């Protein structure tokens, strides 16, 4: 049987073993702290050499992460623009400059401008055309409070539906913006109506202003969206058909906006019964037809107003930004622009900096993840198990000697 003295001796050796491991842990900790103070790799010049504390290091890391996030996000967005538009070389440089410039001076960030460019690229606009429509579309989105994707889709589709050049984008966006503030139209109502009527309006020679004015008059009377669009389409088809009952009634077919105003004034003066209107434009378009005949003066006035809408979208956007919230939004856009510029300057060395930070963090994680207490507990358990065997009286001397040798070897 093992004596009490022997047991105490082995326990003492076990404790010494544990103390040795703790000392080793302390040594490694001091070594890690020393290496941290000296800095690590690429980040040594950026952070550690400044003598930053752990808290400051964390803050600096967050700042660097923010720059990376902003710069990488913009970089990825412009890659999307390049992939979809097919722009290369100088074209791509021009698009990127366009996004940066507008992002620094409007309510939208450079990344958001890049996303708008992507939407126009999806619509088939060339890189040069994209540069021509972006600023006006941003003004429309800001003035109407709509998202950029919707503004791009509606402005682009309306532009093409009326067969207008890209240089006339501001005409579209200003007409839309002013109609939203001078009638019951809004982005959704305009979109859902115009998609049905625009192609036919162009076919019969109507301008975007006169078409929008009619939609505005109907919206004021409670008819909007697809109902307004399909009703007006039916009316215009009949007005443009030389053989329709409606054109025979007025004596001519509509080929211009002026013709339309003349036709409505004539019909309004002569007066039509409900049965006559149904016979001329069909049951579903009677209400819209009646509204246009009764409000022909309003439509004419709104049309003239829309023709003078130049700058309306930008003016409305500027007004909405003339407050603390708006100025804060502009500041945020400018800050993102600064982040992108910093990203450009840091990009050459940023990869090595990030790698250095990653290695340092991984080293810290690996060190802190060492299950020291578990290892010590396992060794203590093994030590006690060996002592337990020695206490038994029914083991051979050879076994006893073997256990003693193992204790002396592993628990010095």
C-alpha positions in Angstrom: 0.0 0.0 0.0 1.2 3.5 -0.8 2.1 5.4 2.4 0.6 8.8 3.2 4.0 10.3 2.7 4.3 8.8 -0.8 0.8 10.0 -1.7 1.5 13.5 -0.5 4.8 13.4 -2.5 3.0 12.5 -5.7 0.3 15.1 -5.1 3.0 17.7 -4.6 4.6 16.6 -7.8 1.2 16.9 -9.6 0.7 20.4 -8.2 4.2 21.3 -9.3 3.3 20.0 -12.8 0.2 22.2 -12.8 2.2 25.2 -11.6 4.7 24.6 -14.4 1.9 24.7 -17.0 0.5 27.8 -15.6 3.9 29.4 -15.7 4.2 28.4 -19.3 0.8 29.9 -20.0 2.0 33.2 -18.4 5.2 33.2 -20.4 3.3 32.7 -23.6 0.9 35.5 -22.6 3.7 37.9 -21.9 5.3 37.0 -25.2 2.0 37.6 -27.1 1.6 41.0 -25.4 5.1 42.0 -26.3 4.6 41.1 -29.9 1.3 43.0 -29.9 3.0 46.1 -28.6 5.6 45.9 -31.4 2.8 45.7 -34.0 2.1 43.2 -36.7 2.9 43.3 -40.4 1.2 45.9 -42.5 -0.9 47.2 -39.7 2.1 48.0 -37.6 2.6 51.2 -39.5 -1.1 52.0 -39.6 -2.2 51.3 -36.1 0.3 49.8 -33.6 3.0 52.3 -34.2 0.6 55.0 -33.1 0.7 53.5 -29.6 -3.0 52.7 -29.7 -4.7 50.9 -26.8 -6.9 47.9 -27.4 -9.9 50.1 -27.5 -8.4 52.4 -30.0 -7.2 49.5 -32.0 -10.7 48.3 -32.2 -12.0 51.7 -33.2 -9.3 52.0 -35.9 -10.2 48.6 -37.2 -13.9 49.6 -37.4 -12.9 52.7 -39.3 -10.8 50.7 -41.7 -13.6 48.2 -42.1 -16.0 51.0 -42.9 -13.7 52.3 -45.6 -13.4 48.8 -47.0 -17.1 48.3 -47.0 -17.9 51.6 -48.7 -15.1 51.3 -51.3 -15.7 47.6 -52.0 -19.4 48.2 -52.3 -18.9 50.9 -54.9 -16.3 48.8 -56.7 -18.7 45.9 -56.9 -21.6 48.2 -58.1 -19.5 49.6 -60.9 -18.4 46.1 -61.9 -22.1 45.3 -62.3 -22.5 48.4 -64.5 -19.6 47.3 -66.6 -20.9 43.7 -66.9 -24.4 44.8 -68.0 -23.6 47.8 -70.1 -20.5 46.3 -71.8 -18.7 49.6 -71.2 -14.9 49.4 -71.2 -11.9 51.7 -71.0 -12.7 55.4 -71.2 -16.4 54.7 -71.2 -16.2 53.0 -67.9 -14.0 55.7 -66.4 -16.6 58.3 -67.5 -19.4 56.3 -65.9 -17.5 56.0 -62.7 -16.7 59.7 -62.6 -20.4 60.4 -63.3 -21.4 58.3 -60.3 -18.7 59.9 -58.0 -19.6 63.5 -59.0 -23.4 63.0 -58.6 -22.9 61.0 -55.4 -21.0 63.8 -53.8 -23.5 66.5 -54.7 -26.9 64.9 -54.5 -29.1 63.2 -51.9 -28.0 59.8 -53.4 -24.6 58.2 -52.7 -22.1 57.2 -55.4 -23.1 53.6 -54.9 -26.8 54.4 -55.4 -26.0 56.4 -58.6 -24.1 53.3 -59.8 -27.1 51.2 -59.1 -29.2 53.6 -61.1 -26.7 53.3 -64.0 -27.2 49.6 -63.8 -31.0 50.0 -64.1 -30.6 52.0 -67.3 -28.0 49.5 -68.6 -30.7 46.8 -68.1 -33.1 48.9 -70.2 -30.5 48.9 -73.1 -29.1 52.4 -72.7 -25.6 52.9 -73.9 -22.9 54.2 -71.6 -23.1 57.7 -73.2 -26.9 57.7 -72.9 -26.7 56.6 -69.3 -24.5 59.6 -68.5 -27.2 61.8 -70.2 -30.2 60.5 -68.2 -28.7 59.9 -64.7 -28.8 63.4 -63.3 -32.4 64.2 -64.3 -33.6 60.8 -63.0 -31.9 61.4 -59.7 -33.8 64.8 -59.5 -37.1 63.0 -60.2 -36.5 60.3 -57.6 -35.6 63.0 -55.0 -38.6 65.1 -55.9 -41.1 62.3 -55.9 -39.6 60.3 -53.1 -39.5 57.2 -55.3 -36.8 54.6 -55.4 -34.1 54.9 -58.1 -35.1 51.6 -59.8 -38.6 52.8 -60.3 -37.6 56.3 -61.4 -35.2 54.8 -64.0 -37.7 52.3 -65.3 -40.6 54.9 -65.7 -38.4 57.7 -67.1 -36.7 55.4 -69.5 -39.8 53.7 -70.7 -41.7 56.9 -71.1 -38.8 58.5 -73.0 -38.8 55.6 -75.5 -42.6 55.2 -75.7 -42.8 58.8 -77.0 -39.8 58.4 -79.3 -37.8 61.2 -77.6 -34.0 61.6 -77.6 -32.0 61.1 -74.4 -31.3 64.8 -74.4 -35.0 65.3 -73.6 -34.9 63.3 -70.4 -35.3 66.4 -68.4 -38.5 67.1 -70.3 -39.9 63.8 -69.1 -38.7 64.1 -65.5 -39.8 67.7 -65.2 -43.3 67.0 -66.6 -43.7 64.1 -64.2 -42.5 66.1 -61.2 -44.7 69.1 -61.9 -47.8 66.8 -62.6 -47.3 65.2 -59.2 -47.4 68.5 -57.5 -50.3 70.1 -59.5 -52.6 67.1 -59.8 -53.6 63.9 -58.0 -51.0 61.9 -60.0 -48.1 60.3 -58.2 -45.4 57.9 -59.4 -47.6 54.7 -59.1 -50.6 56.3 -60.8 -48.5 57.7 -63.6 -46.6 54.5 -64.1 -49.7 52.3 -64.2 -51.5 54.6 -66.6 -48.7 55.6 -68.9 -47.7 52.0 -69.7 -51.1 51.5 -71.4 -51.6 54.8 -73.2 -48.1 56.1 -74.1 -47.6 54.0 -77.3 -51.1 55.0 -78.6 -50.6 58.6 -77.6 -47.4 58.8 -79.7 -49.2 57.1 -82.6 -51.9 59.8 -82.7 -49.3 62.6 -82.3 -49.9 63.6 -78.7 -47.1 65.1 -76.6 -46.1 63.7 -73.3 -47.4 66.9 -71.7 -50.9 66.7 -73.1 -51.1 63.0 -72.3 -50.0 63.6 -68.8 -52.5 66.5 -68.4 -55.3 64.2 -69.4 -54.2 61.6 -66.9 -54.0 64.3 -64.3 -57.5 65.5 -65.0 -58.8 61.9 -64.6 -56.8 61.3 -61.4 -58.4 64.5 -60.0 -61.8 63.0 -60.6 -60.9 59.6 -59.1 -59.9 57.6 -62.2 -56.3 56.6 -62.2 -53.9 53.7 -62.7 -54.6 51.0 -65.2 -58.3 52.1 -65.5 -57.3 55.6 -66.6 -54.6 54.2 -68.9 -56.9 51.7 -70.7 -59.8 54.1 -70.9 -57.7 56.9 -72.4 -56.1 54.4 -74.8 -59.5 53.4 -76.1 -60.6 57.1 -76.5 -57.4 58.0 -78.4 -57.7 54.9 -80.7 -61.1 56.1 -81.7 -60.0 59.7 -82.1 -57.1 58.6 -84.4 -59.2 56.2 -86.5 -60.5 58.0 -89.5 -63.4 55.5 -89.9 -64.6 55.5 -86.3 -67.9 56.9 -85.2 -66.1 59.4 -83.1 -64.1 60.9 -85.9 -67.1 61.0 -88.1 -68.9 62.9 -85.4 -66.2 65.6 -85.1 -65.4 65.5 -88.9 -61.6 64.8 -88.6 -59.1 62.4 -87.0 -56.7 63.6 -84.3 -53.1 63.8 -85.3 -51.7 66.4 -82.9 -52.3 67.7 -79.3 -54.0 70.7 -80.8 -56.4 68.5 -82.7 -57.3 66.7 -79.5 -58.1 69.9 -77.7 -60.1 71.1 -80.7 -62.1 67.8 -80.7 -62.9 67.9 -77.0 -64.0 71.5 -77.1 -66.3 70.8 -80.1 -67.8 67.7 -78.5 -68.2 69.5 -75.1 -70.0 72.4 -76.8 -72.3 70.1 -78.8 -73.0 67.8 -75.9 -73.3 64.0 -75.9 -75.7 61.7 -74.3 -74.5 58.7 -72.3 -75.8 56.4 -75.1 -73.8 58.4 -77.7 -70.6 58.2 -75.6 -71.1 54.4 -75.2 -71.6 54.0 -78.9 -68.4 56.0 -79.6 -65.9 54.8 -77.0 -67.5 51.7 -75.4 -69.0 51.1 -71.9 -65.7 51.0 -70.0 -64.4 54.4 -71.2 -67.6 56.4 -70.7 -66.6 57.8 -67.3 -63.1 58.9 -68.5 -64.6 60.4 -71.7 -67.1 62.4 -69.7 -64.4 63.7 -67.4 -62.3 64.9 -70.3 -65.2 66.6 -72.1 -66.2 68.4 -68.9 -62.7 69.3 -68.0 -61.3 70.3 -71.4 -60.4 73.7 -70.1 -58.5 72.2 -67.1 -56.6 69.8 -69.4 -55.6 72.6 -71.7 -54.3 74.8 -68.8 -52.4 71.9 -67.3 -50.9 71.0 -70.7 -49.6 74.6 -71.0 -48.3 74.5 -67.5 -46.4 71.3 -68.1 -44.8 72.7 -71.2 -43.2 75.3 -69.0 -42.1 72.8 -66.4 -38.3 73.1 -67.2 -36.3 72.6 -64.0 -39.3 71.5 -61.9 -37.8 68.2 -60.8 -34.5 69.8 -59.6 -36.3 72.7 -57.9 -38.6 70.3 -56.0 -35.6 68.2 -55.0 -33.7 71.3 -53.8 -36.7 72.4 -51.7 -36.9 69.0 -50.1 -33.2 69.2 -49.1 -33.5 72.7 -47.6 -33.7 71.5 -44.0 -31.6 69.8 -41.4 -32.5 66.3 -42.5 -31.8 67.1 -46.1 -28.4 68.6 -45.3 -27.6 65.6 -43.1 -28.4 63.4 -46.1 -26.1 65.4 -48.3 -23.4 65.1 -45.7 -23.8 61.3 -45.6 -23.4 61.3 -49.4 -20.3 63.4 -49.2 -18.9 61.1 -46.5 -19.3 58.1 -48.6 -17.5 59.9 -51.4 -14.6 60.5 -49.0 -14.6 56.9 -48.0 -14.4 55.8 -51.6 -11.5 58.2 -52.2 -9.7 56.9 -49.1 -10.3 53.3 -50.4 -8.6 54.3 -53.7 -5.5 55.5 -51.8 -5.4 52.6 -49.5 -6.2 49.9 -52.0 -2.6 49.1 -53.0 -1.6 48.3 -49.4 -5.0 47.4 -48.1 -4.7 43.8 -49.0 -1.6 43.3 -47.0 -3.1 45.3 -44.1 -6.2 43.1 -44.1 -4.1 40.0 -44.2 -1.9 41.2 -41.3 -5.0 42.0 -39.3 -6.6 38.7 -40.1 -3.4 36.8 -39.1 -3.2 38.7 -35.8 -6.8 38.1 -35.0 -6.5 34.4 -35.9 -3.5 34.1 -33.7 -5.3 35.7 -30.8 -8.3 33.5 -31.4 -6.2 30.4 -31.5 -4.3 31.4 -28.4 -7.4 32.3 -26.4 -9.1 29.1 -27.6 -6.5 26.8 -25.9 -8.5 24.7 -23.5 -5.9 25.1 -20.7 -8.3 24.2 -17.9 -9.5 21.1 -19.7 -5.9 19.9 -20.2 -5.0 20.5 -16.6 -8.1 18.8 -15.4 -7.3 15.7 -17.6 -3.8 15.5 -16.2 -5.0 15.9 -12.6 -7.5 13.1 -13.3 -4.8 10.8 -14.7 -2.6 11.6 -11.7 -5.3 10.7 -9.2 -6.2 7.6 -11.1 -2.6 6.4 -10.8 -2.6 7.1 -7.1 -5.8 5.3 -6.7 -4.3 2.2 -8.2 -1.3 2.4 -5.9 -3.7 2.4 -2.9 -5.0 -1.0 -3.9 -3.6 -4.0 -2.0 -4.2 -6.6 -4.6 -1.9 -5.3 -7.3 1.5 -6.9 -8.1 4.8 -5.3 -7.2 5.6 -5.1 -10.9 2.5 -3.1 -11.6 3.2 -0.9 -8.6 6.8 -0.2 -9.9 5.5 0.6 -13.3 3.0 3.1 -12.0 5.7 4.7 -9.8 7.9 5.1 -12.9 5.1 6.7 -14.9 4.4 9.2 -12.1 8.1 10.1 -11.8 8.4 10.5 -15.5 5.2 12.6 -16.2 4.8 14.5 -12.9 8.3 15.8 -12.1 
